[in-house]
Amino acid sequence: MIRKLTVPLLLLLSAPLFAQNMAASPYSSSGLGERVFQGTQATRHMGGLDVFTDSIHANLNNPASYGFLKFTTYSVGVNYTNNNLATSSEAQNSDLASLDYLAVSIPTKRFSFGFGLVPYSAIGYRIEGLNQNSETAVFNRYEGSGGLNQTYFSLGIPLTNYFSVGTTLNYNFGNLFYRSGQYLDGVDNGTFLANESSVSGFSYQLSAQLKVPLKNKYQAQAMFSYQPEGLLDAQNSRVYYIQSLSRETIIDFTEIELVGTGLDRTDLSLSRTTKTGLGFGKNQSWFFGVQYNLIKSATFNNEFFERKNFSYQDAKKWIVGGYFIPDYTSFTSFWSRVVYRFGFRTEQMSSVINNIPLTETGITFGLGLPLAGLSNANVGIEISKRGQKDAGLVQETIVALRVGLSLNDIWFIKRKYN
């Protein structure tokens, strides 16, 4: 359902992904859209900290962590998000609810593997501008929807009791839709130009995880992850048409021939990414870690759909986070066995708008609630802010409630007794 907002120069359209609304942000119009998947709820509640791994949680962003997995894990995550968008004069809220991930992770005697489906990015925006320089008011509209999904297969191999390596193969697919239009005040028919790209391609990731046991149940962890640049094939189409705004019917259209310009099929890229993390803690008691992510996105280019006043820079993210368990062995107090997670992140994003680099800062809090056996429910809140109110930009204050289930079982264990 489309809801028009009253913020001047800004109307939003939620983008369908997984047959759901995944984004409602004017900043999702850049690149491949807003990055929506950043790990399971357990890692996101620690700010997105991928350096931590244990035997009962699948870390979908760190395939080397599969090498330490001891139980088959079924993972699912959902979220409800409120986005407050504000300019220097007005503000409006947008609400979204969506699925974050579906995953299965399975350990065997010599290695572990996992597979699943995640939404990688989403586009969802509508921007309208009123030009009153002429005698008749002219409305300009810009909108977009779509995004990328990923199906993945991960493999983790423990080389020693303390060191594991892993790899993930992703198949990326989706549609990117952008439309611009213009219509006159009091005139029913408007003219529109629609650009659409059907995108697909493979990418992969390599990672290494180190867990070093120390005295008195203390432990140090370290990880390094590398994802080379991935090439995506985009099959493009462009249509010019006249539409009746009241009846929402197309009156006339012309499909623009792109073969002669070489724009019928272009390449897009998934930027090269590296992650480095360090952490220290006490087994089943507490953990604290730091992580640095670097995305080499300065060279990103979409020659089929170029945005004015948009450019790109390398994205950098700094994360600190961890958890605390009051008493993991308590039989009398449920809340003593709860995992209390926290995190903080600050990010220099890849987009530069009107020569202003876009930044985002967020904090997270979460609870890991024990269920039957070693299964658990992870519930938490993520609060973030990006953009600014002046210089023609929008400031977004985002509050997300994220809930995930990690259900554990034992497979591939030979029965000793029938």
Secondary structure, DSSP 8 states (H G I E B T S, - for coil): ------STT-B----EETTEE----GGGGSTT-EE---S-HHHHTTTS--S---SS---TT-GGGGGG--SEEEEEEEEEEEEEEE-SS-EEEEEEEEEEEEEEEEE-SS-EEEEEEEEEEEEEEEEEEEE-SSSS-EEEEEEEEEEEEEEEEEEEEESSSSEEEEEEEEEEEEEEEEEEEEEETT-SEEEEEEEEEEEEEEEEEEEEEEEEE-GGGEEEEEEEEEE--EEEEEEEEEEEEEEETTTTEEEEEEE---GGGT-SEEEEEE-EEEEEEEEEEETTTEEEEEEEEEEE-TT---SSS--TTEEE--EEEEEEEEEE-S-TT-SS-TTTS-EEEEEEEEEEEEEEETTEEEEEEEEEEEEEEE-STT-EEEEEEEEEEES-SSTT--EEEEEEEEEEEEEEE--S---S--
